[in-house]
Amino acid sequence: MSVAASTTLSEASDPSSLVLVSRDASDIVTVTLNNPKKHNSLNWDMFNAIADTAETLSNDSSVRAVILNGNGKSFCSGLDVPSMAQNPMNAAKLLDRPHKTPKSNLAQDVGYMWRQCPFPVIAAIHGRCYGGGLQIAMGADFRYSTADCEYSIMEAKWGIIPDMSGTVTLRDVGRLDWIKELAMTARIIKGDEAMKVGFVSRVVEDPMEEARKVAEEVSLGLGLGFFSNKIAGSL
C-alpha cells in the first residue's frame, strides 16, 4: 500500500505520502489528498495511492466512517495533465484493473471504490473541485462544501465525457438536465448552486467540522447495528 499513515500534512514531497491516512479513537478515518502545490491534481502516483487506500479501508471491518478532504487550497482540481502527458504509458495504464474491481478501471476506481465501501464516506470540499476531483467527491455518501468552492465537470474542455465513474454517480445526485448542461459546457459553479444541482449535500462554513460531526453521528448508528452495507446499497 503506497500510502503514508500520518496525522501530519508535511510530507507532500514524498510520493508515498500523496495520500495521508489518520484514524481517531472512534475508528473514524480521515483520508487527505496531499499534493497541495498543484491543488491536489491527480498524477499517476495519486491514482494508485487513492485506489490502494480505498481498497485497504474497504477490507478493514473496524472502520466506522471515512472523511475525504484535500490539503492546501483545494479539494482536488482534477487531472494533472502535464504530468500525465510526460509519460503516455501511464495514461494508458489508467484503463487497467489492478484492483480487480468488476465494474471499473483504475481511472474510475478513485471515485467508484468509495461508493462501494461498506461504511459511510463523507467528503469535505473547499477551493477547487474540478473534473476527476468532482468525480471522487461523487463517490462519497455525503458532501459538505464551503460557499466559495468551485465545481466543474471539466472534461468538456477536452471533448470527453466524465468517465472516472461520473457517468454513473452523477446521475444519482440531482436533476439529469442540469447535470447534462454542466457536462456539456464545463461551466464553473459555486457552493450554493452546486447544492441545488446535487453536487453538495450542504453548504457550511467549515466542511471538516461538519464532516466530523456527521461521521460521529453515523458511526453511532453503525455501532447500534442500524445500517446494513450503507442501507442495503442506498435503497
C-alpha positions in Angstrom: 0.0 0.0 0.0 1.7 3.2 -1.2 0.1 5.4 1.5 1.8 7.1 4.4 -0.2 6.7 7.7 0.2 10.1 9.3 -1.6 12.7 11.2 0.6 15.5 9.8 0.4 17.2 6.4 4.1 17.9 5.9 5.3 15.1 3.7 3.9 16.2 0.3 7.4 16.0 -1.3 7.4 12.2 -0.7 5.3 10.3 -3.4 4.4 7.7 -0.8 2.5 10.4 1.2 0.4 11.8 -1.6 -2.5 10.3 0.4 -2.4 10.6 4.2 -4.5 8.4 6.4 -5.2 9.0 10.1 -7.6 7.3 12.5 -9.2 8.6 15.7 -10.2 6.7 18.8 -13.7 6.2 17.4 -12.3 4.4 14.3 -13.2 7.3 12.1 -10.6 7.6 9.3 -9.5 10.8 7.6 -8.1 10.4 4.1 -6.3 13.5 2.9 -5.2 14.2 -0.7 -1.8 15.6 -0.3 -0.4 17.3 -3.4 -1.1 20.9 -2.3 1.3 22.7 -4.6 -0.9 21.5 -7.5 -4.3 21.8 -5.8 -4.2 18.0 -5.3 -4.3 17.4 -9.0 -4.2 13.7 -10.0 -0.9 12.3 -11.2 0.0 8.6 -11.7 1.1 8.1 -8.1 -2.0 9.7 -6.7 -4.3 7.5 -8.7 -2.6 4.4 -7.3 -2.4 5.8 -3.7 -6.1 6.8 -3.7 -7.3 3.4 -5.1 -4.9 1.5 -2.7 -6.3 3.4 0.2 -9.9 2.8 -0.7 -9.2 -0.9 -1.2 -7.4 -1.3 2.1 -10.0 0.6 4.1 -12.8 -1.4 2.5 -11.3 -4.6 3.8 -11.0 -3.2 7.4 -14.1 -4.1 9.3 -13.1 -1.8 12.2 -13.6 1.4 10.2 -16.8 3.3 11.2 -16.6 6.1 8.6 -14.2 7.9 6.3 -13.8 11.6 5.7 -12.2 12.6 2.4 -10.5 16.0 2.2 -7.7 17.9 0.5 -4.7 19.5 1.9 -3.9 23.1 0.9 -6.1 25.4 -1.1 -8.3 22.8 -2.8 -10.0 19.5 -2.5 -8.9 18.4 -6.0 -8.5 20.3 -9.2 -8.7 17.2 -11.5 -6.2 15.5 -13.7 -2.6 16.7 -13.7 -2.5 16.9 -17.5 1.2 18.0 -17.9 2.4 15.2 -15.5 0.4 12.5 -17.3 1.4 13.8 -20.7 5.1 13.3 -19.8 4.5 9.6 -19.8 1.7 8.5 -22.2 2.1 4.9 -20.9 0.8 6.0 -17.5 -2.3 7.5 -19.1 -2.9 4.2 -21.0 -2.4 2.2 -17.8 -5.3 4.1 -16.2 -7.5 1.7 -18.2 -6.0 -1.3 -16.3 -7.9 -3.1 -13.5 -5.2 -3.6 -10.8 -7.8 -3.9 -8.1 -9.8 -6.5 -9.9 -13.0 -4.4 -9.5 -15.7 -5.9 -11.7 -17.1 -2.6 -12.9 -14.3 -0.1 -13.0 -10.7 0.5 -14.2 -8.0 2.4 -12.3 -9.2 5.8 -13.5 -12.7 5.0 -12.3 -11.6 3.3 -9.1 -10.5 6.5 -7.4 -14.2 7.6 -7.4 -16.2 4.5 -7.6 -14.4 2.5 -4.9 -15.5 5.0 -2.3 -19.1 4.4 -3.3 -18.6 0.6 -2.8 -17.1 1.0 0.7 -19.3 -0.8 3.3 -19.1 2.3 5.7 -20.2 5.9 5.2 -17.9 8.1 3.2 -18.1 11.9 3.7 -16.3 14.5 1.5 -15.3 17.8 3.0 -14.7 20.1 0.0 -13.2 23.5 -0.5 -11.3 25.5 -3.1 -11.5 23.7 -6.5 -13.4 20.6 -7.2 -12.9 20.0 -10.9 -13.1 17.0 -13.3 -11.7 14.0 -11.6 -11.8 15.7 -8.2 -15.6 16.2 -8.6 -15.9 12.5 -9.6 -14.0 11.5 -6.4 -16.4 13.6 -4.4 -19.4 12.0 -6.1 -18.2 8.6 -4.7 -19.0 9.9 -1.2 -22.3 9.4 0.5 -22.4 13.0 1.8 -20.6 16.1 0.6 -20.1 19.3 2.6 -18.8 22.4 0.9 -17.7 26.0 1.5 -19.9 28.6 -0.2 -17.0 29.7 -2.4 -15.8 26.3 -3.5 -15.8 26.0 -7.3 -17.2 22.9 -9.1 -16.9 21.9 -12.8 -17.4 18.8 -14.9 -14.2 20.0 -16.7 -13.9 17.1 -19.2 -16.0 19.0 -21.8 -13.0 21.3 -22.3 -11.2 18.3 -23.9 -14.3 17.0 -25.7 -14.6 13.9 -23.5 -17.2 12.5 -21.1 -16.7 12.4 -17.3 -15.8 8.7 -17.2 -13.8 8.5 -14.0 -17.1 7.0 -12.7 -19.0 10.3 -13.1 -21.2 8.8 -15.8 -22.7 6.5 -13.1 -22.5 8.6 -9.9 -23.6 12.0 -11.4 -26.9 10.5 -12.4 -27.8 9.8 -8.8 -27.2 13.3 -7.3 -29.7 15.6 -9.0 -31.7 16.6 -12.0 -30.3 15.0 -15.1 -30.9 18.0 -17.3 -28.8 20.2 -15.0 -26.1 17.6 -14.9 -26.1 17.3 -18.8 -25.8 21.0 -19.1 -22.8 21.2 -16.9 -21.2 18.2 -18.5 -21.6 19.8 -22.0 -20.4 23.3 -21.0 -17.8 22.7 -18.3 -19.3 25.8 -16.6 -17.9 26.6 -13.2 -20.4 26.9 -10.4 -20.0 27.6 -6.7 -21.3 26.1 -3.5 -24.9 27.3 -3.3 -25.6 26.4 -7.0 -23.8 23.1 -6.6 -26.1 22.3 -3.7 -29.1 23.0 -6.0 -27.7 20.8 -8.7 -27.0 18.0 -6.2 -23.2 18.0 -6.1 -23.3 19.2 -2.5 -25.3 17.9 0.5 -24.9 21.1 2.5 -23.0 24.4 2.3 -21.3 25.1 5.6 -18.6 27.4 7.0 -16.3 24.6 8.0 -16.7 21.4 5.9 -14.2 19.4 8.0 -16.0 20.2 11.3 -19.3 19.3 9.7 -17.9 16.1 8.3 -16.5 15.0 11.7 -19.8 15.8 13.4 -21.8 13.7 10.9 -19.2 10.9 11.0 -19.6 10.6 14.7 -23.4 10.5 14.4 -23.4 7.9 11.6 -20.8 5.8 13.3 -23.0 5.6 16.4 -25.8 4.3 14.1 -23.3 1.7 12.8 -22.4 0.7 16.3 -26.1 0.1 17.1 -26.4 -2.1 14.0 -28.8 0.3 12.4 -27.1 0.3 9.0 -26.5 -2.7 6.7 -24.0 -2.0 4.0 -24.9 1.6 3.8 -28.7 1.0 3.9 -28.6 -2.0 1.6 -26.9 -0.3 -1.3 -28.7 3.1 -0.9 -32.1 1.5 -1.0 
